[in-house]
Amino acid sequence: MSGKEINLIREIMDRLNENPFDLQSWKTNAIMILGRIFGENSRKTDLIRSIQPDYSSWSLRDATGRISQIEECKKMAREVLEASIAELEAFGLPEKTDPDTNPAIVAMEEYVTVKQSRDIIDVLKSDITREEKLAKITTILKNLDQVDLLGIVAKALVG
C-alpha cells in the first residue's frame, strides 16, 4: 500500500504554498522523502535537485509580465510531485532489492575496486531502465580481464 507515501508527497506539495517560501530547504525535504520512496538515485530526486531559478539577463528580459522565477520553480516541483503520486497510484511502491546481498555483487567484490563496486551498486539502486543499467555496468566492468570476469561468473553461479 502506498497511501502513506502519497500523503507525504501531498504534504511536501502543500509546502509549496507557504509564505515565506524557502526553495532550498523545501528541496532538501523533498529529496529526502522522494529518495526514501523511490531511491536516492531516482530520476525524481534528480529533477528536484535540478530546480533552480534562472536569473540570467535573457530569462529576466523574457519573463516580463509572466510568473516569477520562484513560481516557475514551484510549477516544475508540482509537476514532479504529481507525476510521483500518479506513479504510486498506478503501480504502487517500487520494488527495492538490496544489491549488497546480490550473489553477483558479493562475487564481484573480490575482482573490482571499492569505487567500481560502489558505482555498480548505485546503478543497480537507480530507477533507470534495464538497458541503461546494462550499459553503465558494462562500461564500469569493461577494463577487467577475461580471467577476472570468469571468476565473477563462477562465484556468482556457485554462490
ABEGO torsion letter per residue (X at the ends): XAAAAAAAAAAAAAAAABOBBBAAAAAAAAAAAAAAAAEAABAAAAAAAABBBBABAAAAAAABGBBBAAAAAAAAAAAAAAAAAAAAAAAEBBBBBBAAABAAAAAAAAABBAAAAAAAAAAAABABBAAAAAAAAAAAAAABBAAAAAAAAAAAAAX
